[in-house]
Amino acid sequence: MIKLFHAYSLKGKKLMFHRLQSGIYIALILFLALEASFIQQVSANEVDEPRAHPAIPLLDENGKHVLDSNKPYSSKQSCGGCHDYDKITHAYHFEQGRDEASDDYGKLHGALNHLVSPGYFGGYNCMGSDAPDSLAKKANTKIDDFSDYGAAGYVQRCANCHSGGGWMEKDRDGVRYDKKDMSKVPALDGDYYNRGTDDDNQTTDKSIVSKWNWHKSGVVENDCLLCHVDFNKNLKSMNPLLADVGHRIKQKPRDLVRELRGDGLIKKGHFRYGGTAILEFLNINMSNEESKDQTLLTFKRGVTETVKGKQYLEVKNLLLDAAGNPQIQWNVAAFDDKKKVTIPMIRYPGNESCMLCHSTSNSRRGFYGFDDDTNLEYEEGGELVEDYKDDVHKGLTFTEDNGETREIKNCNSCHAKNYFNPAYANVDINADHNFPKGNSDMDVHNDLDYEKNPATGRTYVKTCSYCHDEAANPAIPSGHDSMLAAHREKWRTSGDMYGYGRDELNAITQKHLDVVSCEACHITNKAARGKHFDPMYRYAKSADGKLRIRPYKPKPRSYWQNKSDKYIFSKTERNSVFELREDNQDEKYGVIIDPISKAVLAKVSARMSHGSWRFGNPEDYDGYIALKKAYDSLLKSKGVSSPDAVMIISEINQYVLSHGTKPATQSLQCEQCHNKKQDGSFSSLTSPKGLLGAEGNIVEVGSVPDKRLIDEGIVILDYPYMKAKADGTIVENVDDILYYTGQNPSLSRLQAQKPEGMDNGGIDAAIRNDNKDDGNNNDGENEGDGSNNGASGGGASLFLPLFALFLLILLVLRRNSKIFIKNALKVAI
């Protein structure tokens, strides 16, 4: 350490370390040692390492061994021999609203009468933006009433991001689809009929609604191995020619599994084969001898093809047998003499497994998981490299109340109930798969938001307040005994509390903690697929029931509705007034057709997306009038006497931001929300030009080509905080959003979360009124004099004096402080 100090002096830096007395050297070394012991990292969690699962037979859906039947394996029959398969797959992550569905669900929640559940199965799904697909109701009287897809169509549509089980296996009555007596199924039952396929499950015109042959397709049982295999360590492609040949060539085993399972099997109607896809790439060799690598099977494929000058074998180009089923060649050598197989598995899903489906959060929330890209990086000079993917928690450790310590390396640290179980604890083979969640913008099982452990009374999901304040071993990097004290001293010593009396400091700090969520200040520098965006802010419920300001990303979505009876058009109905055309340059475009007269009313853009053509909104006032006329005509053809179609611009889901936490140096600063008064102190009022104001944080959420469309009621803005400018641009400001969400904190258009007693944590006092005379509300804390009688992590009475000394030295170091900290920590560690 002394050599480090003199090294700085020899470089000509006026750091004055050579003048420090030996006692200061010792104090600094003690401080750094304490700090290093607090932030120490451990090796990879043993609980995350792949382990050899006890050898098991692989059985097909009829209970026969796959080596005898040569059929795909069944996770229900194979895994369900020991695990409670039905209990596990009934968790909300698998059900996605199936067990909450009813034909009048949408009507009872926010007048979205075409929705039948709060989840992706029957609710607003994640794809399609302004024109998402909707699920047909269970009971339908005529084909025109049948929405975009039946259950089977939804299985095909959403296979890439859903593991199976739940809604992909059972109907809305809880009956397994392929076990239903089809003679008792009423016509146009949304679980057993589908739009756009024939009686043989083959694709046909969208005007056709036919029975889906579940006995032919089978069901998609839960693919347990999508979560319980280490994608990085245990997947391998045994054929170097295998690839997903699209607009870009993909050969990573993870991508091949996804493409084979989703596009190659399930989307082509081979539902029962979906779970078997991963077995072609699951390397069961757990030794370090590459020569012993082997997978469990191979799907038979066609010939190779030349793409961009190289030979590839398309992973989805499967050869079918005489019955139209994929051909499997099981690897007999992979099984032992009892016809059992030993599979390397992980107890908790890895980051790659989670992000296989949650990669949609890249664009919606700027969330990229917890892989190596989220590690904090520093430049040579010690400056933190700003990266929108970073999360300050990645690689740190947390110690649970029971004394178990884990490195924060994946989602399980916060979202798995048993992750911190002692090493000696037995495995719970029927563990509850209702993964702990907070207050999400999806309304699937809101009753499980901030679910509490009955044994401890604490929420299962790790919240900021729990880890940093309430836990037996709270993570408080500064060493204070509470986050109130830590923030108070940080703000006080930096001068942010200048002008306020000592007896007010605790009250002011507590007010911020009561009203502003941790995420609001510490989630910054966000980007969606590399494109920067500034978070907006709204009120939402926290784990303690209080409303706090929370960051989110608005996502406008529009729909067309008959104004009188609130009837909402399905995607099929919206698209029915468009026809695809082609110009002289072979460019595709769409035209709007009157359903009755068949006259061409206007022209719109067209583009191919996710396998289907999508038509753009009209580009001028006359185009919107033409579209309204077409929809009024469509309603009239359905027997509506006084049609009045209008476009509603809404926000179906408020995409809340809960991940990507940044360190204090990148958090929001006081001046971003508050102005300074004449005496140099910060005003307790939020600034109109700050991040929480009407002028300082405005976002454009949409536009119409002519404001007359809104003035004349053809286009309706669904939220009062949406405002139209003269040029048709639609904007929102945070001040209006806070006012509205303070009264209605629901995070989706379903309005499923109603205020309960409006325990709002002092919204009005903190946001709209001057709170300078809060009085002395110390709650037993010291009065801002820097003294502290305890600190976490040991060294309680010694820590704060050393901390104060270190702050003094930082003032001397000024802009070289970061370099010093980085290098000094290396020495101390």
C-alpha positions, -999 to +999 in steps of 0.1 A: +000+000+000+028+025+009+045+017-024+013+025-042+011+059-024+047+067-034+041+056-069+015+083-073+040+109-059+068+098-082+045+104-111+043+140-102+007+138-089+001+163-061-016+138-040+003+146-008+004+109+003+041+113+013+029+137+040+005+114+056+015+099+090+018+062+095-015+061+115-034+073+085-017+046+064-029+020+089-064+035+090-067+034+052-055-002+050-081-012+077-108+006+058-100-010+025-097-044+040-132-040+055-145-028+022-128-056+003-143-082+027-178-067+021-176-068-017-156-100-021-167-123-048-168-161-045-163-187-071-192-199-092-221-211-071-219-249-067-257-250-069-255-238-105-232-265-117-245-293-139-249-326-121-256-361-133-293-367-128-300-403-116-304-426-146-340-428-159-358-445-188-372-423-215-409-432-221-433-421-248-468-406-241-482-442-239-456-452-212-436-474-236-398-471-238-387-449-268-362-476-279-391-499-283-416-475-298-392-452-317-415-424-308-407-390-292-403-390-254-429-377-230-418-355-201-450-363-183-443-400-184-405-398-180-401-369-155-435-375-139-424-408-126-408-390-097-419-354-099-454-341-095-458-330-132-493-317-129-485-295-099-454-281-115-471-273-149-501-257-131-478-228-121-486-194-136-455-194-158-470-224-177-507-215-175-504-179-187-540-171-178-556-204-189-568-211-153-582-175-150-599-175-184-636-168-190-654-155-221-664-123-203-631-116-187-622-087-210-657-072-206-653-072-169-619-055-171-617-022-189-642-030-217-616-050-237-644-074-245-624-095-270-600-107-243-606-139-224-578-140-198-551-117-183-522-136-198-506-143-232-532-171-236-563-151-242-550-117-233-529-092-251-500-112-264-465-099-268-463-100-306-482-080-333-478-045-318-509-026-330-525-058-345-519-086-321-536-120-325-565-127-302-578-161-289-613-173-298-637-175-269-647-209-256-683-205-269-690-191-304-723-191-322-711-184-358-678-183-377-678-145-377-676-146-339-646-168-339-615-147-334-580-150-349-570-184-335-582-213-315-560-229-289-541-250-314-533-219-335-520-201-305-498-231-297-483-228-332-480-190-330-463-188-296-442-220-295-408-203-295-413-186-262-434-211-242-421-243-228-453-263-229-477-277-203-504-255-189-524-239-218-504-258-244-516-291-229-550-286-213-582-268-224-600-241-204-618-268-184-586-285-174-590-315-198-560-326-218-567-317-254-560-352-269-580-369-242-612-351-249-642-370-263-646-350-295-682-362-300-691-340-271-674-309-283-698-281-294-693-265-327-668-236-328-654-244-294-623-221-291-602-249-277-610-275-303-615-255-335-590-232-352-591-205-379-569-210-409-565-248-408-585-277-422-596-309-405-562-324-412-544-295-395-531-282-428-529-244-434-558-230-454-576-197-460-582-175-429-620-176-437-620-213-428-627-225-392-623-262-387-618-288-360-582-293-349-571-329-348-555-331-314-551-368-316-529-364-347-508-335-334-506-345-298-501-318-271-470-298-262-460-312-228-437-291-207-402-292-220-384-295-187-349-295-202-353-261-217-348-248-181-328-276-166-299-280-190-269-257-191-270-243-226-234-232-225-219-264-211-241-292-222-254-284-257-235-295-288-243-299-325-228-332-336-232-323-373-211-293-383-234-288-414-265-282-393-278-247-395-308-224-394-306-210-428-324-177-428-314-141-435-284-149-414-269-183-407-273-196-372-253-226-359-252-221-322-268-252-305-291-229-285-305-214-318-308-248-334-328-261-305-352-231-307-356-234-345-361-271-346-385-272-317-406-241-327-405-237-364-395-272-375-419-292-353-446-273-333-455-247-360-459-276-384-483-294-362-460-319-347-468-309-311-458-341-293-424-339-308-415-305-294-399-317-262-377-341-280-359-315-301-334-305-274-323-342-271-306-340-305-282-314-290-279-325-254-244-338-249-246-364-222-208-368-219-197-353-186-160-362-189-134-340-205-129-364-233-144-349-265-142-383-282-170-395-258-194-367-268-228-380-278-264-370-280-296-391-275-310-390-311-309-376-345-338-363-367-336-375-402-332-347-427-330-340-465-300-332-485-276-303-479-278-271-498-254-244-508-259-210-492-235-182-497-209-206-511-210-231-482-228-263-476-255-264-449-281-289-437-313-269-428-322-279-392-359-277-400-358-297-432-371-329-417-380-361-435-414-375-427-426-411-426-457-424-444-480-411-417-465-376-420-445-377-388-408-367-383-384-397-383-363-402-352-332-423-349-325-429-312-289-435-301-290-469-284-254-465-272-265-436-250-285-459-228-272-483-202-279-521-200-312-513-182-322-489-210-317-459-188-299-427-195-279-403-173-285-367-182-264-337-170-289-313-155-289-281-135-313-275-106-320-238-114-324-223-149-293-205-163-294-171-179-295-185-214-326-205-206-344-175-192-334-152-221-345-178-246-380-165-241-374-132-223-353-118-250-384-098-260-375-076-231-345-064-251-367-040-270-395-036-245-375-028-214-338-027-224-332-058-203-305-082-214-304-108-186-274-116-164-248-129-187-212-116-190-223-086-209-238-072-177-205-070-158-192-035-150-161-026-169-135+001-162-112+020-185-074+020-179-078+053-160-103+037-136-134+054-152-165+033-153-174+023-189-211+032-195-230+003-209-267+001-211-266-037-205-247-034-172-262-043-138-243-034-107-254-066-089-238-089-114-209-108-098-215-095-062-226-117-034-256-118-011-259-136+022-294-148+031-308-146+067-299-183+071-262-175+064-261-190+029-241-169+005-245-168-033-229-150-061-254-130-081-249-145-115-284-153-129-321-147-123-324-172-095-308-149-069-341-130-068-366-153-085-362-188-071-377-198-037-351-224-027-320-209-042-305-200-008-314-234+008-284-248+028-261-271+009-272-300+030-309-296+023-326-323+004-338-315-031-375-307-033-385-328-062-419-312-064-408-276-058-433-249-063-427-235-098-447-203-092-415-183-095-414-153-071-425-121-088-431-085-079-457-061-093-456-068-130-473-051-159-488-085-168-519-094-148-514-131-146-521-141-111-519-107-094-527-126-062-491-138-063-475-103-066-450-100-038-460-134-024-449-139+011-432-169+027-456-179+055-427-191+076-408-158+076-434-132+066-410-119+039-416-118+002-402-146-018-389-123-045-358-103-035-368-066-033-344-037-031-356-029+004-352-065+016-316-070+004-304-035+013-322-028+045-344-055+060-323-086+057-303-100+086-272-093+065-282-062+046-260-052+017-251-016+025-218-008+008-212+023+029-213+004+061-242+023+076-268+005+096-297+015+073-302+028+038-318+059+054-285+066+072-265+058+041-284+081+018-286+108+045-249+109+050-241+106+012-264+136+005-252+156+036-215+152+029-219+160-008-237+192+000-270+182-013-287+189+020-272+223+024-296+248+039-317+223+058-316+220+096-300+190+112-333+179+127-349+178+092-324+155+075-339+122+085-374+133+076-363+146+041-344+114+034-372+092+046-397+111+025-376+102-006-375+065+004-413+065+010-422+081-023-394+072-048-386+036-056-350+026-056-354+017-093-364+052-102-330+066-093-308+037-100-321+024-134-306+048-159-288+048-193-313+025-209-314+013-245-337-010-265-315-030-289-289-003-288-313+026-293-313+049-262-345+058-245-352+079-214-374+062-188-407+078-179-421+076-143-454+066-128-468+054-095-470+016-088-475-005-057-444-017-038-441-047-016-452-028+015-484-017-003-473+019-007-473+037-041-439+048-052-426+064-083-413+037-106-396+039-140-412+025-171-412+026-209-445+035-226-457+013-253-487+027-273-510+002-290-541+010-310-573-010-317-605-003-336-638-004-318-675+002-326-682+032-304-717+023-294-713-012-280-675-012-275-671-042-299-634-046-307-622-058-341-600-089-341-569-089-363-588-111-388-615-085-391-591-056-393-572-073-421-604-083-439-607-048-455-572-049-469-559-066-501-523-072-511-513-057-544-480-054-564-468-025-585-447-025-617-414-027-596-427-059-578-431-039-546-460-050-524-486-026-510-521-028-496-554-013-506-585-007-485-616-024-499-652-016-490-665-050-478-699-044-494-693-024-526-658-039-531-646-004-542-609+005-536-610+033-510-573+040-503-537+027-504-515+017-475-481+001-469-475-036-465-447-056-450-439-092-442-435-098-404-433-131-385-447-151-415-477-129-423-484-096-441-490-066-420-507-035-434-497+000-422-520+028-410-531+053-436-507+081-443-532+110-445-565+123-433-584+109-463-569+075-458-582+073-422-616+084-434-615+056-460-605+031-433-633+042-410-658+039-439-645+003-446-649-007-410-684+009-408-693-011-438-679-043-422-700-037-391-731-031-413-725-064-431-726-080-396-760-065-389-750-035-369-776-008-376-757+023-366-720+015-370-694+040-357-659+026-359-632+046-341-595+040-335-584+039-298-548+048-291-540+032-257-512+017-236-521-019-231-490-027-209-469-002-191-434-018-195-420-013-160-382-013-156-369-035-128-334-046-140-302-030-152-294-013-119-266+012-121-241+022-093-245+055-073-222+073-097-247+068-125-279+073-105-301+103-108-288+134-091-307+160-071-306+186-098-323+163-123-356+167-103-351+198-081-341+234-087-317+253-064-330+283-044-313+316-041-294+305-011-279+276-030-300+249-013-322+225-033-359+233-032-382+206-018-405+211-047-399+191-079-390+213-109-414+216-138-384+212-160-370+182-142-375+145-148-408+145-128-421+177-143-445+187-170-418+204-192-387+184-185-397+149-193-419+146-223-421+116-246-437+111-280-458+080-280-474+082-314-489+104-341-517+108-366-513+125-399-539+152-391-551+165-357-586+167-371-589+130-367-587+135-329-608+166-329-635+149-348-635+118-326-623+093-353-592+087-333-596+086-295-568+090-269-574+064-242-556+081-213-561+116-200-524+123-200-521+117-237-521+150-255-522+158-292-500+186-306-511+207-336-491+185-360-508+153-348-479+142-326-491+125-294-471+132-263-471+126-226-454+143-197-445+128-163-463+153-142-497+143-158-488+106-156-480+109-119-513+126-112-533+099-130-514+069-117-515+083-082-552+076-084-551+045-106-519+025-103-529-004-125-500-013-148-522-025-177-553-015-197-572-043-179-574-020-148-569-051-127-551-034-098-573-010-080-561+012-052-568-001-017-572+027+007-548+048-013-519+043+011-498+063-012-468+071+009-474+109+009-478+115-028-493+149-027-470+161+001-439+150-016-446+159-052-470+189-052-464+207-019-434+222-001-424+196+026-397+217+043-415+218+076-418+181+082-403+185+116-380+162+134-389+127+124-357+108+132-372+074+139-344+067+163-317+077+139-288+101+148-294+137+138-271+139+108-239+145+127-222+115+110-221+094+142-233+058+140-234+032+166-234+002+144-226-011+109-232-043+090-205-067+081-184-063+112-161-035+123-191-015+135-176+012+157-144+015+136-160+017+102-176+051+100-146+071+114-125+054+087-152+061+061-151+098+071-114+098+068-116+082+034-141+109+022-115+135+032-089+118+011-113+116-018-116+154-017-078+156-020-077+131-048-105+148-067-107+135-102-080+109-095-101+093-068-116+066-091-081+055-102-070+053-066-100+033-055-096+008-082-059+002-077-061+003-039-089-023-039-067-045-060-039-042-034-063-047-005-079-077-020 
